[in-house]
Amino acid sequence: MSTISYDDSTWILSSSFIIFTMQTGFSLLESGACGKKNEVNIMMKNLVDVILGGLFYWAVGYGLQVRFSCEQILPNLPSLSSIH
C-alpha cells in the first residue's frame, strides 16, 4: 500500500472544497427559483443531502474505496458462515 503524499492530500481537500461550494451555490439557485415560503425546506433538504451523503460514504464508500473487511473494523464479530 502506498503512502499518501502532501500533493494527494492537497488535491483531495481542494476538490472537496469545490464540491461543497457547488452544493451551496446549487441550494442558493434552487431557493431563488422557488417561492419565499419554501426556502427553509430547500435549505434543509440540501443540508440533509450533505449529511446523509457523508454518513453513507463513511459507512459504505470508504470501505469499498480501500477494501476494508468487517474483521478489520470489528474483529470479534462472528462471520455469517458460523451462524446456524
C-alpha positions, 0 to 999 in steps of 0.5 A: 500500500502506498503512502499518501503524499502532501500533493494527494492530500492537497488535491483531495481537500481542494476538490472537496472544497469545490464540491461543497461550494457547488452544493451551496451555490446549487441550494442558493439557485434552487431557493431563488427559483422557488417561492419565499415560503419554501426556502427553509425546506430547500435549505434543509433538504440540501443540508440533509443531502450533505449529511446523509451523503457523508454518513453513507460514504463513511459507512459504505464508500470508504470501505469499498474505496480501500477494501476494508473487511468487517474483521478489520473494523470489528474483529470479534464479530462472528462471520455469517458462515458460523451462524446456524 
